[in-house]
Amino acid sequence: MGIRTLFFTALLAVTSAVQGQVLLADSALTIPRQTWIVALPFELAVDSTEAFAFEAPRLTMNNRMAVQFYTGLRAGVDSLNRVGFDIQLVLAEHVEATNTFRMEVNGFLVTYTPEAFMAQISRQALCKMGECKIIGPFRGEASEVLASLSQGVPVINPVSRKVDVEGRPYLIAAASMRTAEISRLAERAVAAQKMAPQSRTVLLLDGSANDAAFLEAYTVAGGNTADLVKKNYQGGAVLDASASVGVFTRIISLSDKVLVTARILNQMRPFEAAKTEFWTLGNVLSSSALDAQLLMRQPLVWSQVERLDYMQFRRFDALLFKAAQTTPGRWEWLGLDMAWFSAYMDSEVPHAFEGPRRMYQWKHVPGGGYYNHAALIYRYDRKNGVQAQWTPSMDYGTEVDLSEDEEPTDPLASPEIAPKPLEK
């Protein structure tokens, strides 16, 4: 369903095809076993192009990211409900500019402060029993405010990587924290150094907080930071290849600046390609500003928080394509991922879980909530291409090609390929 045709109608679900979705009203509401309040920045606006004077106005959703995320979430919920779950979606709009919430009540949009919004949710009987969750808002600060007001309803922030869960026991930061990739690189570097004690690990320091995060994680993983060759790489610093002649060397850059990465790659020309690895953060590798020949002349090792192999799940892709009526992108996949994670989450305590797009591994802050610290490690070399160095081993079953005219098979209808929680 395209973005332009996705709209609210008064007292009805967003589309007739959506299973288990209602609008929260002030009147008494019968809530099923699980109720998810979806509070996203939809950017609602009145669509008067097809409205008649005697009809309640229709409200279009104009925020592309929110619509795409919701499309994936809705596809996941429909799939779950078809195999026995009982999930009902309640839609609300988060107005980011004012940090308020809007819901349709008796054909009109009513604005709620965070306090009033949480009170409205808490009045529902099932929420008092711990059978409901809030998914959203996108902004970390807005989720923090809601969670601070919660008396038992979990608030799941699905996308922000900067969420403070301290003192907020019902807040769950589902997107991996910003230092997750750095921690995984440090752990991998410790293992690599121990497997090859004669090798060199050169850590390029840029004076940012990433330096301290790496060194701390390296120590926690059992490494000795004295084994690292630490080089201050700021300004006009130059890499010296002479000390690495004949020695296997891994050069680690934690900079997220593409121009810094380009300079490092250029200065790595004198290094022996067969005995050198370049380690970095995955978000810099996709830039077109990097010289591909320099980037791939030596093996690469990088960390990232989202899977590379998710596109192999053709049935899941077909499920999303049917819902979105266009090629699904990152936001649809994240919505689908969030649907399955939320369904398998018990009450306010999240499980370790592997979705088709992300991993969920948790750290609990005493007296506070949970944040995700999962990240994946990949390696590239000319001989083997891209290989996962550490990635979940969940068996999703054998995928098959789907012809264009074949009805997409619901992935969750096949138990062997349904996502499952990881062992605790």
C-alpha positions, 0 to 999 in steps of 0.5 A: 500500500503506497504512502499516499493512500495510507490514511485514517478514517474516523472510528475505523482502522487505517486500512480494512486489510489490517488485522487487529487494529483500533483507535483508542477512544475515551469510551470503554474499549475491549482490549485483547490479550496483547495491545501495542500502542504505536506512537510514531511521528506520522505527521497527520494532515486532513485529506479533503480531496475525496471527503464529503461534507457529511463525512468525518475527515480522513487523515493522511500520514506524511512522514515517510519513515514513520509510514514505512516503519509502520508498514513493516510492523503491521505486516509482522503483526498480521503474520503473527496473528495468523499463526495464533497470536492475539495482538491489537494495534492502537495508533497515536501520533507523536508530534515531535515539535511539541512532544505531544500526542494526538489520537482520534476520539469520536472523529476528532483529533485530540491532543494529549500531553505526555502525562495525559497520554500515559494516564489515558493508556494506564486506564485501560484494564489490560494495561493494568495487567501488564499486557500492553506495550508502547512502541515509540516515539522515535526520539530518545528524549520523548521515550525517556519522558514517557517511561518516567511517567509509566507505572508498569507499561513498557516503553520501547524506543525502536530506533534512537541510539541515544536513550538514557535508561537510568532511573527508568525501569520501564524503558527499553532502548531497542536500537544498539547503543552507539558504542556497541560496534566499538566494543565488538571490535575491541573484543575481536581485537583481543581474540585476534592478538591472542591467536597471533601474539607476534602480530601488531595491533595499531590503534589510531587515536583521534581524541574522541570518546571512541578511544576511551570506549575501545580501551575500556572494552579491550581491557574488559575482554581480557586484553592488555592495552600495553600490547597495543601500538597507540598512535595519535592520528590527528592533524597531519599525522602520517602512518609509518609502514617500516615497523610493519614490514614482514609482520602481520598488522591490523590498523584500527580506526574508530573515526566516523569521518569519511575524509579521515578514513580516506586519508588512512587508506591512502597512507596504507599504500606502502603496507604489505596488502597480504599482511595488513588488515584495516579495521573500522566502523561499518557506517564509513564504508558505504561512502562513495568518497572512498576509493574502492581500489584502496579500500579493498586492496587489503582485508577489511574488518568492520562492525555494524549493528544491522545484518548484511544477510537479511536480504536472503530471507526472500519470503520475508521480503515477499511479505513486506513487498505485499504490504508496502506494494514497493521494494521494502527498504531499511525502515520496513525491515526495522518495523518487521523486526520490531513486531517479532521482538515485541511479540516474544518479549515477556511483560517488561523484561526483554529477551535476547533475540535475533530478528531478520534485521537486528540482534538484541542482547541486553544490559540492565541498568540497576534501578533502570531499564534495558539497552541493546548492546549487540553488534556484528563483525564482518570481514572482507578479502578478495579470495572469500568476499564478505564473511561473517566473523561473528553473527548469530547461527539461528537457522531460518530454514531453506529459502526458495525462489518465489516467482512473481505470480506466486502468492507470498508464503507467510514465513511464520506459518513454517515453524522451522523458519519462524524467528525464535528467542535466543537462549538466555 
